[in-house]
Amino acid sequence: MGTGTKAEEDGKHKTTQKGCVIVDVKVQNALMADGSELPVASSETAGIVIAVLSSFVNGCTFVLQKKGILRSREKVIIGQIGNFLAYNVAPVVIVTPLGALGVLFGAVLASWILEEHLNILGKLGCLLCCCGSIVLIIHSPKAEATSRAEFEERLFDPVFVTYILLVVVLLIVLIVWIVPAHGTSNILVYVSICSLLGNFTVPCSKGLGLVAPDAFGGGAASGEALALLLGLLGTLAVSILTQFYFINKALECFSSNIFDAIYYVAFTSSVIFASAILFKEWTALAVTDCLAMLCSLTVVCVGVVLLRISQAALISWRKEPTKDKMN
């Protein structure tokens, strides 16, 4: 009796342990299938790595462009490919500001390969870009899995549609009336056009990665997804080509250092505002994280401005000798 009871209890104990293991495996598999915290975190890390590598490639192409090996057209194409991959695995609010690292890498490589002098303002700008990017990564929102249906629903949300229509009207006014009158005399005209076009390039880049699997999956909704894919692709092509055209026009009239600095700040602000309306990535952040991201974004922008201005500034720690007034 006692031996049989003990054997039965041991058997139940083993069955219970085995059942717990089976349940744990099922729970882990369910979490992995639903997009658990681990895959999301790993995909976000991959997005950050891709964004940093893309910035490094952009910095290298900047140096190659100055040596005459690459034209600006190839530089834009390379940058868009890297951004396309990063936007699809990480939040927009972190990928876009990390583009500042391209300016940092370009300045460092230029001082090393092209033997360009990097003065104290440039070094301070590099430090601010690094510090701001680190704080931005720490406080950034977690990447959320977004399906095609959810993206399509957000794309046709009345608030976002109203915002996009206002952007289109503003672009028409700038291109048709403002550019002929003030385009060559005011740098903010070309900066505004190129920055507003970012409201189309970034959502389209992220949307292509979400729509493509359904468009070529052969399911019931493949026809609708394919139409949306072609619409996003056409919008992306038009916005990139228009942006490229006005960037070249701006560089013909203004200094590239000043234009790049102002353009980075305006483009980043415009894209983050558009992504906040479309993807609502800020809603998952606490107030402290929002403030930290705003402060880090400001630090990065200041760093970019210092890097660009430093290339045209002459700074010396030595006191200038006073001229003899008698002469």
C-alpha positions as CSV (number, residue, x, y, z in Angstrom):
1,M,0.0,0.0,0.0
2,G,2.7,2.5,1.1
3,T,5.0,1.5,-1.8
4,G,2.2,1.7,-4.4
5,T,1.1,5.1,-3.1
6,K,4.6,6.4,-3.2
7,A,5.1,5.1,-6.7
8,E,1.8,6.7,-7.8
9,E,2.9,10.0,-6.2
10,D,6.3,9.9,-7.9
11,G,4.6,9.2,-11.3
12,K,2.2,12.1,-10.8
13,H,5.1,14.3,-9.8
14,K,7.0,13.4,-13.0
15,T,3.9,13.9,-15.1
16,T,3.3,17.3,-13.6
17,Q,6.9,18.3,-14.2
18,K,6.7,17.0,-17.8
19,G,3.4,18.8,-18.2
20,C,5.0,22.1,-16.9
21,V,7.8,21.7,-19.5
22,I,5.3,21.2,-22.3
23,V,3.3,24.2,-21.1
24,D,6.4,26.3,-20.9
25,V,7.5,25.3,-24.4
26,K,4.0,26.1,-25.7
27,V,4.0,29.4,-24.0
28,Q,7.4,30.3,-25.5
29,N,6.3,29.2,-28.9
30,A,3.2,31.3,-28.7
31,L,5.2,34.3,-27.6
32,M,7.6,33.9,-30.4
33,A,4.8,33.5,-32.9
34,D,2.9,36.6,-31.6
35,G,6.0,38.8,-31.7
36,S,7.3,38.6,-28.2
37,E,9.5,41.1,-26.5
38,L,12.7,39.3,-27.4
39,P,12.2,39.4,-31.2
40,V,11.0,43.0,-31.1
41,A,14.0,44.0,-29.1
42,S,16.3,42.1,-31.5
43,S,14.6,43.7,-34.5
44,E,15.0,47.1,-33.0
45,T,18.7,46.4,-32.3
46,A,19.1,45.3,-35.9
47,G,17.4,48.5,-37.1
48,I,19.8,50.6,-35.0
49,V,22.8,48.7,-36.4
50,I,21.5,49.2,-40.0
51,A,20.9,52.9,-39.4
52,V,24.5,53.3,-38.0
53,L,26.0,51.3,-40.9
54,S,24.0,53.4,-43.4
55,S,25.3,56.6,-41.8
56,F,28.8,55.2,-42.0
57,V,28.3,54.4,-45.7
58,N,26.9,57.9,-46.3
59,G,29.9,59.4,-44.6
60,C,32.2,57.3,-46.8
61,T,30.3,58.3,-50.0
62,F,30.6,62.0,-48.9
63,V,34.4,61.6,-48.9
64,L,34.3,59.7,-52.2
65,Q,32.1,62.4,-53.7
66,K,34.6,65.1,-52.7
67,K,37.4,63.1,-54.3
68,G,35.3,62.9,-57.5
69,I,34.9,59.1,-57.4
70,L,31.1,59.2,-56.8
71,R,28.5,61.7,-57.9
72,S,25.7,62.9,-55.6
73,R,23.2,60.7,-57.4
74,E,24.9,57.5,-56.2
75,K,25.1,59.0,-52.7
76,V,21.4,59.6,-52.5
77,I,20.6,56.0,-53.8
78,I,22.9,54.4,-51.3
79,G,21.5,56.4,-48.4
80,Q,17.9,55.5,-49.4
81,I,18.6,51.8,-49.5
82,G,20.1,51.8,-46.0
83,N,17.2,53.9,-44.7
84,F,14.7,51.6,-46.3
85,L,16.0,48.6,-44.5
86,A,16.3,50.5,-41.2
87,Y,12.8,52.0,-41.3
88,N,11.3,48.5,-41.6
89,V,12.8,47.1,-38.4
90,A,13.0,50.1,-36.1
91,P,10.9,53.2,-35.2
92,V,11.1,56.2,-37.4
93,V,11.7,58.5,-34.5
94,I,15.1,56.8,-33.9
95,V,16.3,56.0,-37.4
96,T,15.9,59.5,-38.8
97,P,18.0,61.4,-36.1
98,L,20.7,58.7,-36.4
99,G,21.4,60.1,-39.9
100,A,23.4,62.7,-38.1
101,L,26.1,60.1,-37.7
102,G,26.7,60.3,-41.4
103,V,27.8,63.9,-41.0
104,L,30.0,62.8,-38.1
105,F,31.6,59.9,-40.0
106,G,32.1,62.2,-43.0
107,A,33.9,64.8,-41.0
108,V,36.2,62.3,-39.3
109,L,37.0,60.4,-42.5
110,A,37.6,63.7,-44.4
111,S,40.1,64.8,-41.7
112,W,41.8,61.5,-42.0
113,I,41.7,60.7,-45.7
114,L,41.4,64.2,-47.2
115,E,43.6,65.7,-44.5
116,E,41.0,68.4,-43.8
117,H,41.4,70.2,-40.5
118,L,38.8,69.5,-37.8
119,N,38.9,72.5,-35.4
120,I,37.5,72.7,-31.9
121,L,34.0,73.4,-33.1
122,G,34.0,70.3,-35.3
123,K,35.3,68.1,-32.4
124,L,32.6,69.6,-30.1
125,G,30.0,68.8,-32.8
126,C,31.2,65.2,-33.0
127,L,31.0,64.8,-29.3
128,L,27.4,66.3,-29.2
129,C,26.3,64.0,-32.0
130,C,27.6,60.9,-30.2
131,C,26.1,61.9,-26.8
132,G,22.8,62.8,-28.3
133,S,22.6,59.6,-30.3
134,I,23.3,57.4,-27.3
135,V,20.6,59.2,-25.2
136,L,18.2,58.9,-28.1
137,I,18.7,55.2,-28.4
138,I,18.3,54.6,-24.7
139,H,15.0,56.5,-24.5
140,S,13.5,55.5,-27.9
141,P,10.2,53.7,-28.2
142,K,10.1,50.0,-28.7
143,A,9.4,48.8,-32.3
144,E,5.9,47.5,-32.7
145,A,4.8,44.9,-35.3
146,T,2.5,46.6,-37.7
147,S,0.5,44.6,-40.3
148,R,-0.5,45.7,-43.7
149,A,-4.1,46.2,-42.6
150,E,-3.1,48.3,-39.7
151,F,-0.8,50.4,-41.8
152,E,-3.5,50.9,-44.5
153,E,-6.0,51.9,-41.8
154,R,-3.6,54.5,-40.4
155,L,-2.7,55.7,-43.9
156,F,-6.3,56.7,-44.6
157,D,-6.9,58.1,-41.1
158,P,-8.7,61.5,-41.5
159,V,-6.1,63.3,-39.4
160,F,-3.2,62.0,-41.5
161,V,-5.0,62.6,-44.7
162,T,-5.7,66.2,-43.7
163,Y,-2.1,66.7,-42.8
164,I,-0.8,65.3,-46.1
165,L,-3.2,67.5,-48.0
166,L,-1.9,70.6,-46.2
167,V,1.6,69.5,-47.0
168,V,0.7,69.1,-50.7
169,V,-0.9,72.5,-50.8
170,L,2.1,74.1,-49.1
171,L,4.5,72.4,-51.6
172,I,2.5,73.6,-54.6
173,V,2.6,77.2,-53.2
174,L,6.4,77.0,-52.6
175,I,7.2,75.5,-56.0
176,V,4.9,77.5,-58.1
177,W,5.1,81.0,-56.5
178,I,7.8,81.2,-53.8
179,V,10.7,79.5,-55.7
180,P,10.6,81.9,-58.7
181,A,10.5,84.9,-56.5
182,H,12.8,84.0,-53.6
183,G,14.4,80.7,-54.3
184,T,17.9,82.1,-55.1
185,S,17.9,84.6,-52.3
186,N,16.5,82.7,-49.3
187,I,17.9,79.3,-48.4
188,L,14.8,78.4,-46.4
189,V,12.7,78.0,-49.5
190,Y,14.6,75.0,-50.8
191,V,15.1,73.7,-47.3
192,S,11.3,73.8,-46.7
193,I,10.5,72.0,-50.0
194,C,13.1,69.2,-49.4
195,S,12.0,68.8,-45.7
196,L,8.3,68.6,-46.5
197,L,9.0,65.9,-49.1
198,G,10.3,63.8,-46.3
199,N,6.7,63.4,-45.2
200,F,6.3,61.1,-48.2
201,T,9.6,59.3,-48.5
202,V,9.7,57.9,-45.0
203,P,6.1,56.6,-44.7
204,C,6.4,55.1,-48.2
205,S,9.7,53.5,-47.3
206,K,8.3,51.9,-44.2
207,G,5.0,51.0,-45.9
208,L,6.7,49.1,-48.8
209,G,8.2,46.6,-46.3
210,L,4.8,46.1,-44.7
211,V,2.8,45.7,-48.0
212,A,5.3,43.7,-50.1
213,P,4.7,40.3,-48.3
214,D,0.9,40.5,-48.9
215,A,1.3,41.8,-52.4
216,F,3.4,38.9,-53.6
217,G,1.9,36.3,-51.2
218,G,-0.8,35.2,-53.5
219,G,-3.6,35.5,-51.0
220,A,-7.1,36.9,-51.4
221,A,-6.0,40.4,-50.6
222,S,-2.9,40.3,-52.9
223,G,-4.6,42.4,-55.6
224,E,-5.4,45.2,-53.2
225,A,-2.0,45.0,-51.6
226,L,-0.3,45.1,-55.0
227,A,-2.2,48.3,-55.9
228,L,-1.2,49.9,-52.6
229,L,2.4,48.8,-53.2
230,L,2.5,50.4,-56.7
231,G,1.0,53.6,-55.2
232,L,3.6,53.8,-52.5
233,L,6.4,53.0,-55.0
234,G,5.3,55.7,-57.3
235,T,4.9,58.3,-54.5
236,L,8.4,57.4,-53.2
237,A,10.0,57.7,-56.7
238,V,8.4,61.1,-57.3
239,S,9.3,62.5,-53.9
240,I,12.9,61.3,-54.1
241,L,13.4,62.7,-57.6
242,T,11.8,66.0,-56.7
243,Q,13.9,66.2,-53.5
244,F,17.1,65.4,-55.5
245,Y,16.3,68.2,-58.0
246,F,15.7,70.9,-55.4
247,I,18.8,69.8,-53.4
248,N,20.9,70.3,-56.5
249,K,19.2,73.7,-57.1
250,A,20.0,74.7,-53.5
251,L,23.7,73.7,-53.7
252,E,24.0,75.8,-56.9
253,C,23.0,78.9,-54.9
254,F,24.2,78.4,-51.3
255,S,27.0,76.9,-49.3
256,S,26.7,73.1,-48.9
257,N,27.7,73.3,-45.2
258,I,25.0,75.8,-44.3
259,F,22.4,74.0,-46.4
260,D,23.2,70.6,-45.0
261,A,23.0,71.8,-41.4
262,I,19.6,73.6,-41.8
263,Y,18.3,70.8,-44.0
264,Y,19.1,68.1,-41.5
265,V,17.3,69.9,-38.6
266,A,14.2,70.8,-40.7
267,F,14.0,67.3,-42.4
268,T,14.3,65.4,-39.1
269,S,11.7,67.6,-37.4
270,S,9.3,67.2,-40.3
271,V,9.7,63.4,-40.5
272,I,9.3,62.9,-36.8
273,F,6.2,65.0,-36.7
274,A,4.7,63.0,-39.7
275,S,5.6,59.7,-38.1
276,A,4.0,60.7,-34.8
277,I,0.7,61.3,-36.7
278,L,0.9,58.2,-38.8
279,F,2.6,55.5,-36.6
280,K,1.8,57.0,-33.2
281,E,5.2,55.8,-31.9
282,W,5.2,58.5,-29.2
283,T,2.1,57.2,-27.4
284,A,4.0,54.3,-25.8
285,L,6.6,56.6,-24.2
286,A,6.5,58.1,-20.7
287,V,6.8,61.8,-20.2
288,T,10.4,61.5,-19.0
289,D,11.3,59.5,-22.1
290,C,9.6,62.1,-24.4
291,L,11.6,64.9,-22.7
292,A,14.8,63.0,-22.9
293,M,14.3,62.3,-26.7
294,L,13.5,66.0,-27.4
295,C,16.6,67.1,-25.5
296,S,18.8,64.5,-27.2
297,L,17.4,65.5,-30.6
298,T,18.2,69.1,-29.9
299,V,21.7,68.1,-28.9
300,V,22.2,66.2,-32.1
301,C,20.9,69.1,-34.2
302,V,23.3,71.5,-32.4
303,G,26.1,69.1,-33.0
304,V,25.3,68.8,-36.8
305,V,25.2,72.6,-37.1
306,L,28.5,73.0,-35.3
307,L,30.1,70.3,-37.5
308,R,28.9,72.1,-40.7
309,I,29.8,75.6,-39.5
310,S,33.2,74.5,-38.3
311,Q,34.3,73.7,-41.9
312,A,34.0,77.4,-42.8
313,A,35.2,78.9,-39.5
314,L,38.7,79.8,-38.5
315,I,39.4,79.4,-34.8
316,S,42.7,79.9,-33.1
317,W,43.7,79.7,-29.5
318,R,46.5,82.2,-30.0
319,K,45.9,85.9,-29.4
320,E,46.1,87.9,-32.6
321,P,49.0,90.4,-32.5
322,T,47.8,94.0,-32.3
323,K,48.7,96.2,-35.1
324,D,50.8,99.3,-34.5
325,K,48.4,102.2,-34.7
326,M,51.3,104.6,-35.4
327,N,51.9,102.8,-38.7
